[in-house]
Amino acid sequence: MKIQNLAALLVATLLICGCSTTKFTEYHGSEVFQGKGGGAVSNVDGIDIWEDGDADRKYKILGLIEQSRGERLPFGRFFRIFSSPGDRDSTIAKAAHKRGGDAVIILSDDEDSSGEDDFGGGHHRRHKKFLVVKYVP
């Protein structure tokens, strides 16, 4: 019986500590932009992820992905062990691919934290914005 209670508590804690949302907003425009490159790029699941710059070729904007992840501290730190930045990048890559994108450009990566709660921990939230783009010849 104690093991079942502990398992239920663990599941509830996971749900509270690792809440995340990924939202896509479609862009309505037909402009073609000439990227300048100059940033760092990695490829995750066939999607280029551009940091500190934009794509190195022409592209059209398909939309914006906003990702928000919340973690209650100190438990959030523990559960981050089971999730890696690669998992988060894979989630973004899948969302971009689903919308027909070839790449994402990181627009912002912000963090905010609140004060302590009754258990001596705080709340930490990370917001990221990505531009979803389609390469054009």
Secondary structure as UniProt FT lines:
FT   HELIX           2..17
FT   STRAND          20..26
FT   STRAND          32..34
FT   STRAND          40..44
FT   TURN            45..46
FT   STRAND          47..51
FT   STRAND          58..72
FT   TURN            73..74
FT   HELIX           75..79
FT   HELIX           80..82
FT   HELIX           85..98
FT   TURN            99..100
FT   STRAND          103..113
FT   TURN            118..119
FT   STRAND          123..135
//
